[in-house]
């Protein structure tokens, strides 16, 4: 199976182009748990404007010393909830923490999602970094790099080989007497998030794409170029897109100059448009807005970006 037929992947990703999405929860971070009161209404608004994707996080335990709680609910359960209440927008995982989830269970969950909501899943996977999640589940955080690689290899074989035989200390799959059900509708895109304790060479070879965090413009541009060169060397002619997040506080003043906030900017939409064109030029194929430091109501931000910015970075027809 090929990603050339995957609707969400192709609507989000094309060479030399960039699309836009949002990360849940659609509200600022505080020391309180997110309210999650109007997520469905906002998700529908995002979809109706034509944004290409909504992303969800894999957070297990509340860290009482942090304001970063994710979207509160379990990744796969809330994914299903949102998918059932929207029509076609891609839903991404950013990201499934593979060291904390058995690859057979992840494969079962992913293929079930793909059968119930065909070709809407774009699966980011990561090694994870939240100490409390590892502690609660009894997994050694220091071994997460090795665990990620081992689980990734097991998961990829389950998803992309029709009937693999897999002999691993994680479990045994015998192609003569067992097969994962249900099968995926098409090949499910599996994107590595961050470095996941791996080398960039490994990521370029094994991932279907790369999801990264914000950096300085020049540093990110150099990283993307290195990634592109490695992908071309290891998989000639294969398109493996680059995705990044951007924390944003959109000002009501359309001409407000950018000022830095953690992992992003407070700025007016005219400067946001200029910034997004720079990201597209340097090779970002999909950009995810993160509203955790936003001061304006989310409805207003979606409306303004949807009307004034999105037409410059439309979701691709497929």
C-alpha positions in Angstrom: 0.0 0.0 0.0 1.2 3.5 -0.8 0.7 6.9 0.7 0.0 8.2 -2.8 -3.6 7.1 -2.1 -4.0 8.4 1.4 -6.5 11.3 1.4 -5.5 13.1 4.5 -1.8 12.8 3.7 -2.2 14.2 0.2 -4.6 17.0 1.3 -2.0 18.1 3.9 1.2 17.5 2.1 2.5 18.6 -1.3 6.1 19.4 -2.2 7.0 23.1 -1.9 3.6 24.0 -0.4 2.4 24.5 3.2 -1.0 23.8 4.9 -2.3 24.9 8.3 -3.8 23.1 11.3 -4.4 23.5 15.0 -3.4 21.6 18.2 -5.9 20.8 20.9 -6.9 21.9 23.5 -8.2 25.1 21.9 -7.6 27.3 25.0 -4.8 28.8 27.0 -2.7 26.8 29.4 -3.4 27.5 33.1 -2.8 25.7 36.4 -6.3 24.3 36.0 -7.2 21.4 33.8 -8.5 22.5 30.3 -12.3 23.0 30.3 -12.8 21.4 26.8 -16.2 23.0 26.7 -16.5 23.9 23.0 -13.9 21.7 21.3 -16.4 20.1 18.9 -17.8 23.5 17.9 -14.3 24.9 17.3 -13.2 21.7 15.5 -16.2 22.1 13.1 -15.3 25.8 12.6 -11.7 24.8 11.8 -13.0 22.2 9.3 -15.5 24.5 7.7 -12.9 27.1 7.0 -10.8 24.5 5.3 -7.9 24.0 7.6 -6.2 20.7 6.8 -5.8 19.1 10.2 -6.4 19.0 14.0 -3.8 17.4 16.2 -4.2 15.6 19.6 -1.6 14.7 22.3 -0.8 11.6 24.2 -0.8 12.7 27.9 -1.5 10.2 30.7 -0.9 11.8 34.1 -1.4 15.4 35.2 1.9 17.0 36.2 1.0 19.2 39.2 4.1 21.3 38.6 3.2 22.1 35.0 0.4 23.9 33.1 0.7 21.6 30.1 -2.1 19.0 30.3 -2.8 18.1 26.7 -6.5 17.7 25.7 -7.3 15.9 29.0 -8.9 12.8 27.5 -7.2 9.7 26.2 -5.7 10.2 22.7 -7.6 7.4 20.9 -10.9 7.9 22.7 -11.0 11.6 22.0 -9.7 11.1 18.4 -12.8 8.9 17.8 -15.1 11.4 19.5 -13.9 14.2 17.3 -13.8 12.1 14.1 -17.4 11.2 14.7 -18.4 14.8 15.0 -16.5 16.1 12.0 -16.6 15.1 8.3 -13.3 15.0 6.5 -10.6 17.0 8.3 -7.4 15.1 9.0 -6.8 14.1 12.6 -3.2 13.8 13.7 -1.5 12.3 16.8 1.3 14.4 18.1 2.2 12.0 19.2 1.6 8.4 20.2 4.2 7.7 23.0 5.4 4.3 21.8 7.5 3.3 24.8 4.3 3.5 26.9 2.0 1.6 24.5 2.4 -1.9 23.2 2.8 -1.9 19.4 0.2 -4.6 18.8 -2.4 -2.4 20.7 -1.3 0.7 18.8 -1.7 -1.2 15.5 -5.1 -2.5 16.5 -6.2 1.1 17.5 -4.8 2.7 14.4 -6.3 0.2 11.9 -9.7 0.3 13.7 -9.6 4.1 13.4 -8.7 3.8 9.7 -11.6 1.4 9.0 -14.1 3.5 10.9 -12.9 6.9 9.6 -11.0 6.0 6.4 -7.8 7.9 5.5 -8.2 10.6 8.1 -5.4 9.4 10.5 -1.9 10.8 10.3 0.0 9.1 13.1 2.8 11.0 14.8 4.9 8.8 17.1 7.4 9.8 19.7 9.6 8.5 22.5 7.9 10.7 25.1 9.4 13.0 27.8 6.9 13.4 30.6 8.5 11.8 33.6 5.3 11.2 35.5 3.8 9.1 32.7 6.8 6.8 32.7 6.7 6.6 36.5 3.0 5.8 36.6 3.3 3.1 34.0 6.5 1.5 35.5 8.6 2.1 32.4 12.2 3.2 32.6 12.4 6.7 31.0 16.1 6.3 30.4 15.5 3.4 28.1 12.8 5.2 26.0 15.1 5.6 23.0 15.7 1.8 22.7 12.0 1.1 23.5 10.8 3.6 20.9 13.0 2.0 18.1 11.9 -1.6 19.1 8.2 -0.7 19.2 8.4 1.4 16.0 9.9 -1.5 14.1 7.3 -3.9 15.4 4.4 -1.5 14.7 5.6 -0.7 11.1 5.8 -4.4 10.2 2.3 -4.9 11.5 0.9 -2.0 9.6 2.8 -2.3 6.3 3.4 -6.0 5.8 0.3 -8.1 4.9 1.1 -11.1 7.1 4.5 -10.7 8.9 6.1 -13.2 11.2 7.6 -11.2 14.1 9.7 -12.8 16.8 10.4 -10.2 19.5 10.6 -10.0 23.3 7.5 -7.8 23.0 5.5 -10.8 21.5 5.3 -13.3 18.8 3.3 -13.1 15.6 3.1 -16.2 13.5 1.9 -15.6 10.0 0.8 -19.2 9.6 -1.9 -18.9 12.3 -2.6 -15.2 13.0 -3.2 -11.9 11.4 -4.0 -8.4 12.7 -7.6 -7.3 12.3 -8.9 -5.1 10.9 -6.4 -4.3 8.1 -5.8 -0.6 7.3 -7.7 0.9 4.4 -4.5 2.3 3.0 -1.0 2.7 4.3 -1.2 4.8 7.5 1.4 7.6 7.5 3.7 7.2 10.5 5.6 10.4 11.3 8.5 10.7 13.8 8.1 13.6 16.3 11.2 15.4 17.5 14.3 13.2 17.5 12.7 10.5 19.7 16.2 9.7 20.9 17.2 8.7 17.3 19.6 10.1 14.8 18.4 12.3 12.0 19.7 9.6 9.6 17.4 7.0 11.2 14.4 9.4 11.0 15.0 10.2 7.4 15.2 6.5 6.5 12.3 5.1 8.6 9.7 7.8 9.1 7.1 8.7 6.5 7.7 12.3 7.5 9.1 14.4 10.4 7.3 16.5 13.0 9.5 19.1 14.7 9.3 21.9 17.3 9.9 25.6 16.5 13.5 26.8 16.3 15.1 30.0 15.0 14.5 30.5 11.4 18.0 29.9 10.2 18.5 26.9 12.4 15.2 25.3 11.3 16.0 25.9 7.6 19.4 24.2 8.0 17.7 21.2 9.8 15.1 20.9 7.0 17.8 21.0 4.3 19.8 18.3 6.0 16.7 16.2 6.4 15.8 16.6 2.7 19.3 15.6 1.7 19.3 12.5 3.8 15.8 11.5 2.6 16.9 11.8 -1.0 20.0 9.8 -0.3 18.2 7.0 1.5 14.9 7.0 -0.4 15.4 8.7 -3.8 12.3 10.4 -5.2 10.2 9.7 -2.1 8.5 12.7 -0.6 8.7 12.8 3.2 7.1 16.0 4.5 8.2 18.3 7.3 5.7 19.5 9.9 6.3 22.0 12.7 4.3 23.6 15.5 4.1 27.3 16.2 2.8 28.8 19.4 0.8 31.9 18.6 -0.8 34.8 20.3 -2.6 36.7 17.5 -3.0 40.4 18.2 -6.1 42.4 17.4 -3.7 45.0 15.9 -3.1 43.6 12.4 0.3 45.4 12.2 1.7 44.5 15.6 5.4 43.6 15.3 6.4 40.1 16.4 7.5 39.6 20.0 8.7 36.3 21.2 6.7 34.0 23.4 7.8 30.5 24.4 8.1 28.5 21.1 6.5 31.2 19.0 5.3 34.8 18.7 2.7 37.4 19.6 2.1 39.3 16.4 -0.5 40.8 14.1 -1.8 39.0 11.1 0.2 40.9 8.5 3.4 39.9 10.1 2.1 36.4 10.6 1.5 36.1 6.9 5.1 37.2 6.2 6.4 34.7 8.7 4.3 31.8 7.2 5.6 32.5 3.8 9.2 32.3 5.2 8.3 28.9 6.7 6.9 27.7 3.4 10.0 28.9 1.5 12.3 27.0 3.8 10.5 23.8 3.4 7.8 23.4 6.0 4.9 21.5 4.5 2.4 21.7 7.4 2.3 24.2 10.3 0.3 23.5 13.5 -0.9 26.6 15.4 -0.7 26.1 19.2 -2.9 28.5 21.1 -1.6 27.8 24.6 -0.5 31.4 25.2 -3.3 33.1 23.2 -5.2 35.9 24.9 -8.0 36.4 22.4 -11.0 34.1 22.2 -10.2 31.1 20.0 -13.3 31.8 17.9 -11.9 35.1 16.9 -8.4 33.7 16.0 -9.9 30.9 13.9 -12.1 33.5 12.1 -9.3 35.9 11.3 -6.8 33.3 10.3 -9.4 31.4 8.3 -10.5 34.5 6.4 -7.3 36.4 6.0 -4.4 33.8 6.2 -5.7 30.4 5.1 -6.4 31.4 1.5 -2.7 31.8 1.0 -2.0 28.2 2.3 -5.0 26.2 1.2 -5.6 22.5 1.9 -4.8 20.6 -1.3 -7.5 19.1 -3.5 -7.4 15.3 -3.7 
